[in-house]
């Protein structure tokens, strides 16, 4: 079983920042539809250029999630250590606090998105809260059906208005339909998350409490989503129309400790937390396989947790989880060469 810094920072709701790294590899999942042969050896790492793009305030940020407002390009970054959310208006290189630490009782914040209506989504271990980007007011709350036994890690919004949220402890992906979202927001209410995909039958065996499903990303049409098991490195295709789940055949490298994903046309970028790495994969037209075509490792990535494209460039969260010496200020990096 692969026990990453991320696994230790999330598990059992203790969510410590200073745990030690342990390593191991779990057995592959059984999936009759997928090729479970060993992947090819990773290719030599490429050189990348990493520079500071946006500075974050304070010395306890430990950033985790990142999203842009599709209407104006404003950037939002979550703090795993405090639950705060920072905002950097488009064109600015310094973020400021948008939602203070402890907002709505939140002490950790993970995945985040901004929808087309300007609503900010923020994950914590037990739920996802929706806020107005205009004034920071809470609009809705969606909670895990098993509070205290979940880690809501990442989320993605699809073109039809649905939301998908990974639960890293339960190996499920929750789905919120557009109708449910609008009903709950209109009522300024709270609702319970419903399982859209149960991956317990295909995720590789792992010890209780292990962190598994992490990043999730849809294609431009919303026909498919991809999600990654950071413990085994397995990549899964989810099909909302049918409820189907399929493990992709991944060749050319390994996705162990994979965290955030970025999917553009037939290219998929994956950040790998423990190895300070980014992989770029080419995804097959039928989304049944993917090949690592570029791999870059650089200590300047400082334990990356997610990435987006902003103003045509890759921007990467540098979490610094577990770093012995901090490089302040915490920051979002601009990365080229991968």
N, C-alpha and C positions, 0 to 999 in steps of 0.2 A: 504494500500500500504506500502511496506517495504522500508523505506528510509535509506539506509546504508551510512556509510562513503564513500564507493565507489561510490554510486549514487551521492553524493554531490561533490565528487572530480572530476567527469566527466561532470556533466550536464551543459548545456548552454555555454560550452567552457570557462567558468570562471575557472573551475577546481581548486577550492581552496583546500588547505591542512588542514585548521584549523576549519572546520565546526563542528557543534554539531550533535550528534546522535539523530534521532527520530525513533520511531518504530511503526509498524502496519502491518496487514496482508491483502492481497487482496483476492478477491473471486477466486475460482478455474476456470481454463479455461474450456469451453465447448468442449468436444471431445467424440463423440459417440463411438469411438473405445477404449477408455481408462476408467479405473475404477477411478472415482473421489472421492471415499470415503476417509475419513480422515485417515492419516497415524497413525500407532501405536505410543505410547509414546516412546521417545528416551530412549535407554538403558543407564545405568550408564556409565559415562566417564571412559576410561581407562587411566592409567599413560603412559606417553611417555618420552623418553629421547631426549632432545633438546640441541644441542651443535653448536658452531660457526664453520662453515666449510670454508667459504671464506669471507674475509673482503673486503668492497668496499671503494673507496677513497672519501674524502671530507665529509662535514657535511650537504649536501643538496641532497643526492642521492635519497631517498625515492624510492626504487626499485619497479618494477612492473612486468616485464616479464623476462623469463629465458629460455635459450635453449642451447643445446650442439651441437657441430660440430660432425656429425656422423663419420667423417673421422679420427679425432684425439682426440676427447674428450674435446677440448677447450670449456669453458663455457662463454656465453654472457648474460649480464644482462642489462635491460633497466632502465632508470631513468624517473619516471613520472614527477618529479619536474622540470627537466632541458632539457629533450630530449636526454641526453647523452647515450652512450652505453659503458659498461665496458666489458673487457675481462680478464679471468683468464686461462692461458694455463693449459693444463692437468697436474695434480700433484701439482699445485701451490695453495696457500691459500690466496694470495693477488691479487685482480683484479686491473687493471690499465685502464685508459681511452682509448678506441678504437676509438669512434666517439665523438668529443667534443659536449658540450651543444650548441644548436643552429645550428647544422649541417643541411643544406638545409632548414633553417628557422624553424626547429622543436623545440618546447619548451616543449613538453611532448612526452614520448614514452611509449607504452603499450606492446601489445603482440609481440613476436619475435620467429623466427625459423631459423634454418640453414638447407639448403637442401643438397642433396647428392653431388651437384656440388660445395659446399663450398660457397654458396651465402647466405648472411645474410638478413633476412626479418625483417623490423621494422615498426610496426603500430604507427600512430598518429591518431588524431581524424578524419581527413579527407582523409587519404590515407595510403598506405603501400609502402615503399621504399625498393629497393633491392640493396645490396652492395656486393662488393667483399671482402671476408675475408682476401685476400692476401694483399691488399693495401688500403682498405676502400673506393675505388672509387664507385660512384653511377652507377648502371647498368640499373635500370628501376624504374618507378614510376607508381602506379595504384591508381586512385583517386575515391572517392565516387561520385556517380551521383548527390548527394545533399550536396555539401560542406557547412559547417556551420550548417547543420542539421543532422549530423551523428556523431557517436562515434565508430570508428573501434577499437574494444576492444581486441579480441583474434584471433588467426589464427592457422590453422593446415595444414600440407602438407601430402598428401596421396600417397600410393605407385605408383599410375599411373602418378605422377607428377603434380597433380592438387593442388590448394591452396583454402582453405575455410576460410572466414573472417567474424566474427560476427559484426553486427552493432547494438549496444545496444540501440540506440534511435529509429531506424526504424523497429526493430524486423524482420530483414532479415539476411540471410547468403549469402554473395557473393561467387561466384565460378570463379576461373581462371583456364582454361584448360592448360595442358602442352604446347600445340601448341601456345596459346596466350602468355604464359610466355616467351617461347623461341623467338618468333617473336619480342616481345617488348624489351627483353634483347639484342638481336642481333642489333636492331636499336638504342639502348641506348635511348629509347623513353618513352612516357607516354601514358597510356591507361585508359579507364574508367571501373570501376568494374561493373559486371553484376550480377543481383540477381540469385542465384541458388535455394534458398528456401525462401519463404515468410511465416513467422509464425504469421502474424497479425490475422489470423483466429483462432489460437489455444493458443496464449499467453494470460494469464489472464488479465482482464481489469486493467488499471493502469492510473494514471494521465499523462497528456502530459509532456514530458521531463524526465520521469522516466527511469532509467537504467534497462534494462531487460536482454537480451541474453548476456552471458559473455563467460565462458570457452567453448572450443570445442575440441574434440579429436576423432580420428578415431580408428577403430580396426586395427589389424595387416594387414588385407587384403584390407582395404579400402571399404569393402562392406557397412558398416554403419559408421555414425558419431553420437556422442552424444554431445548435447549442453544443457546448463542449464540456466534457467531464475532465476537470483539471487533475483528478487523481490518477486516471489511466491514460489521459491524452486522447480518448476517443471522441470523435465528432459525430453528431447525430443530425439527421434531417427530420424535421417535423412538418406535417402537411395538414394545415387547418381544415381544409375541405373534407378530408376523409378521417382525420384523427390518426393517420399512419405515422409510424416511427421507424426510421431506418438508419443503421450505422454506416457511415461512409468508409470506403477503403482509402486510407491515407498513406501515401508513399513519399519517399524522399526525405523524411525527417520525422521527428517526434513532437507532440504537442503537450508533453508533460508540464504541469503547472500553468497551463493556459488559463488566461483570465478574460480580458475583454476582446471582442471581435469587431471587425469592420468589413462589410461585404459590399463590394461595388462591381456590378456586372458579373464577370466570371473570376474576379480576384477577391481573395479573402486574406485579410491581415489579422494576425493573432499575436497578442503580447503574452510573454511567458515570464511570470513574476519572479520565480526563483533564480532563473539564469540570466536576467537582464537582457532578454532577447525579444526580437520580433521575427516572426515567420510570415512570408507571403506565399499563398497557395493559389494555384489555378484550379477552379472548381469545374467539373465536367458539366456539359450542357444538361444532362438529366439529373444532376445533383446526387449522384451515387458514389462519386469518388473525388478526391482532391490530391494534388501533388504539390509538395513544397518546392518552390522554384527559387526562393531566395531566403536566406537566413542571416540575421545580423545580431551580434552580441556586443554590448558596450556597457561598462560599469556606469557610464553617465546616465543610463536609463533609470537607475536608482530604484529597482523593483517596480516595474510598470504594472498598472492595473487595468487600464483601458486606453482606447484611442479613438479619435474621430478625425474627420477631414474638415478643416476650417480654412477658409480663404484659399482653397486649393492645396493646402499642405497638411501633412499628418501632424496631429497634436497628441501628445502622450502624457498621461498622468504619471508623475514620478512620486510614488508613495513614500519611499524611504522606510517602510515597515522593517523593523529589525536592524536598521543600520546602527553601527556602533557610534558613529559620529555624524551629526546632522549637517547637511549643506543648506544653510538658510539664506534667503527665505525658501520655504517650500514652493514648488512651481509646477507649471505645465510646460512641457518641452515641445519645441518644434523639431521634427525629425525628417531628414531627407536621406535618400540613398537606398531605400528598400521598397 
